[in-house]
Amino acid sequence: MSEWWTYRPSDFLMFAPRTYWRLFELHNEAWWPAQAIFCALTALLVVGVWRRHGPTLRVGVFAAAAAWVFVAWAFMWQRYAPINWAASGFAWGFAAQALGLLALSSRSALHAAPSRGRRAGGLALLLWALLAHPALGLLFGRPWSQAEVIGLAPDPTAIATLGLLLCVGGGPRVWQGLLVAGAMAWLAVSAATLATMGSAQAAVPAAAALLAGAALWRGRAAQ
């Protein structure tokens, strides 16, 4: 038996990278054409955020809650859990995040965040999740059928939620802080998983979390 220090993180993976990416292909096939619908709704949200339209922000937070519930059930529980026992725990975490977002969406005082730095960072994350993230598979040599689309896949959903939360003000600061932390926690898990798989894509969720943190810091420094 090999000594424990000879093991690498990849030795503890319960699935092959090819199996992991195949999950997204099967997921996309099962839910087509939901991708087009989710992307169209996100595009409308981006316009509303850019125009600092309060009702659109509340609807966007509600939609984010629905997306986290859907990803928890359709991806984490049904697809990811059979190859990774930890995914059932992730599913419950996604469901808890959805409840927090749902409660936040009920706050009538929600409005556009006053900090331009926060809004700029938030819009950048929203646009990345909508337009760039689905194309990452092509960049890293995977087929278009394995694209990670907002509302269906966890990473773009978490990135878009971070962007939306950066653009929103008027909710309890601790409450919003916990929701931001929840999205960042998933991005940290994803970055670690991708790095263990040897994928350079691990830099993407890590960079998204860092950008969100920098935008938050800049927003507080400007107050």
Summary of the structure (lengths in Angstrom):
residues: 223
radius of gyration: 17.4
end to end distance: 58.4
largest distance: 62.2
contacts: 754
relative contact order: 0.15
helix: 78%
strand: 2%
